[in-house]
Each structure stands twice: as structure tokens, then as C-alpha cells.
Amino acid sequence: MRPDQLNHTLDAMAEAAGGNPNLMPGLITVESGHWVNVLSAVRATCTALHDGLRHRDIVIHVGSQQETKVLMRAEAGERGAPYRDLAPRA
């Protein structure tokens, strides 16, 4: 997934959710081999240790067993909490 695809996916999911919080983007998972190509390009940040790594205020999990994709809040469950509104593109 390219950085522009990630942002497009987040925007499309937020629009398709139609106000339903369970359908909003809830967690970005990234296979560790994609880390440099995807997340460094979108400038993922960690403003506080308890917040973890985030892009546009969506939690990111990186790992060798992860698939690079975006999960809805209903799919992510507690793994994406605490949830915040999707921040605009920088």
C-alpha cells in the first residue's frame, strides 16, 4: 500500500461510514517489511507513549505477522482504542 492509497482508504472509509462510528477507520495494521515504504512516508507520529504510533489519529500496529490494511472500529475492537476523529490530511 502506498501512502496516497492509505490516505484514500481512510477518507473513503470515513465517507462510507455515514456517521456510524463502528464503520469508521479504527486500526491500521502494517507488515513490518512495509514499514519504511508506507508509514515513514506518511510521517506517522507518537506524541505520547500511551497513545502509541498514529497516522491521522488512527492507531498503527506494526509486526511481521500483520497484513498491511485498515480495519473498521468494529473489526479492530479494543486494539484500536482509544478512538478519535479522523484528522484531516496534513
C-alpha positions as CSV (number, residue, x, y, z in Angstrom):
1,M,0.0,0.0,0.0
2,R,1.4,3.4,-1.0
3,P,0.9,6.4,1.3
4,D,-1.6,8.0,-1.1
5,Q,-3.6,4.8,-1.1
6,L,-3.6,4.7,2.7
7,N,-5.0,8.3,2.9
8,H,-7.5,7.5,0.2
9,T,-8.6,4.4,2.0
10,L,-9.1,6.3,5.3
11,D,-11.1,9.0,3.6
12,A,-13.3,6.5,1.7
13,M,-14.0,4.5,4.9
14,A,-14.9,7.7,6.8
15,E,-17.3,8.8,4.0
16,A,-18.8,5.4,3.6
17,A,-19.4,5.1,7.4
18,G,-22.2,7.7,7.1
19,G,-21.9,8.7,10.7
20,N,-21.8,5.1,12.1
21,P,-18.8,5.1,14.5
22,N,-18.4,1.3,14.2
23,L,-17.7,1.7,10.4
24,M,-15.1,4.4,10.8
25,P,-11.3,3.6,10.4
26,G,-10.2,2.0,13.7
27,L,-6.8,0.4,13.2
28,I,-4.0,0.5,10.6
29,T,-2.0,-2.8,10.5
30,V,1.3,-2.8,8.7
31,E,3.5,-5.8,7.9
32,S,7.0,-4.9,9.2
33,G,8.6,-5.2,5.7
34,H,6.3,-2.3,4.6
35,W,7.2,0.0,7.4
36,V,9.7,2.2,5.6
37,N,7.7,2.4,2.4
38,V,4.3,3.2,3.9
39,L,4.5,4.7,7.4
40,S,7.7,6.7,7.2
41,A,6.3,8.4,4.1
42,V,3.1,9.4,5.8
43,R,5.0,10.6,8.9
44,A,3.3,8.5,11.5
45,T,3.8,10.0,14.9
46,C,3.8,9.0,18.6
47,T,3.0,12.1,20.7
48,A,2.8,10.1,24.0
49,L,3.7,6.5,24.9
50,H,0.2,5.6,26.0
51,D,-1.2,6.8,22.6
52,G,1.1,4.6,20.5
53,L,2.0,5.2,16.9
54,R,-0.7,7.0,14.9
55,H,-1.5,8.4,11.5
56,R,-4.3,10.9,11.2
57,D,-5.2,9.9,14.8
58,I,-5.7,6.2,13.9
59,V,-3.6,3.7,15.8
60,I,-1.0,1.8,13.9
61,H,0.2,-1.7,14.7
62,V,3.4,-3.0,13.0
63,G,4.5,-6.6,13.0
64,S,5.9,-9.4,11.0
65,Q,2.5,-11.3,11.3
66,Q,0.4,-8.3,10.4
67,E,-1.2,-7.7,7.0
68,T,-1.0,-4.2,5.7
69,K,-4.6,-2.9,5.8
70,V,-7.1,-0.7,7.5
71,L,-9.7,-2.2,9.9
72,M,-13.0,-0.6,10.8
73,R,-13.6,0.1,14.5
74,A,-16.0,-2.9,14.8
75,E,-13.2,-5.2,13.4
76,A,-10.4,-3.6,15.5
77,G,-12.2,-3.7,18.8
78,E,-10.0,-2.7,21.7
79,R,-6.8,-2.9,19.6
80,G,-7.6,0.5,18.1
81,A,-8.8,2.2,21.2
82,P,-8.9,5.0,22.3
83,Y,-10.7,6.1,19.1
84,R,-10.5,9.7,17.9
85,D,-12.0,11.5,14.9
86,L,-10.1,11.1,11.7
87,A,-7.7,14.0,11.4
88,P,-7.5,15.8,8.0
89,R,-4.6,15.2,5.7
90,A,-1.6,17.2,6.5
